[in-house]
């Protein structure tokens, strides 16, 4: 008997965000500033969306903080 599993939007977002975070870690390791912040911001924001969809406060808190830190870093890079 074969069971089919319907993949929800959260499945696609979490995998996209995870891949983008891996790219962000790689660009950090290769000292590719500021691109590393862009990748990490997109990945963390993706996980924030998943946390909201799941109503998981641990994911929400850690990714809100991470998004804010990266937002400030990106703004600082471009305007100061």
N, C-alpha and C positions, 0 to 999 in steps of 0.2 A: 504494500500500500504506500503510495507516494503522497506526502503532505506538501501542499503548496503554501508558501508563506508570502503574504503581501508585504512588500517593503514600503514603509511610510516615508513621508518627506524627511522626517528626523533621521532616518538611516542614511539618506543621501547627503544631508547637511553634515552629519557627524563625520562621515568618511571624507568628504571634500575638505572639511576643516582640519581633519587630522593630517591629510596629505600636505595641505598648505602649511601647517605647523612644522612638519618635517622639513619642508623646503626652507622655512624660516630659520630652523635650527642649523641647517646646512649653510645658509647664507651668513649666519652669525659666525659659524666656524671658519668661513672663508673671508671674514671681515668685510662683507659687502654692505657697508653702511651707506645709505639709510634703507636699502631694499629689504634688509632683514626685518626692520620695523614694520614695513608695509605687509609683508607676508605674515608675520606674527599677529598683526592687528586683525587681518582678515580671518585667520584661523581661530583666534580667541573670540572674535565676534561671532563666528559660526558656532562655536561651542556655547557661547552665551545664549544664542537663539535656541539651541537644543536644550539647554538647561531650563529655559523658560517654557518650552514645549513640554518638558517632562515635569515641570514644577519642582525641580531639584535645587534647593536653596544653596547647597554647597557649590554646585556648578555655577549658579547665578552669581554668588558673591565673589568667587575667585576670578571669574571671567569679567565681571564688571570692573573689579580693581585692575586686572591686567589690561583691559581695554582703555581705561582712563590713563594708566601709566604710559601706554604706547601712544595714545592720542596726544598727551602732553609732549612726549618726545618728538613726535612728528611735527606738531605745531612749533615747538622750539627750533627744530632743524630748519624749518622753512621761513620763520619770521624773526629769529634772533641771531 
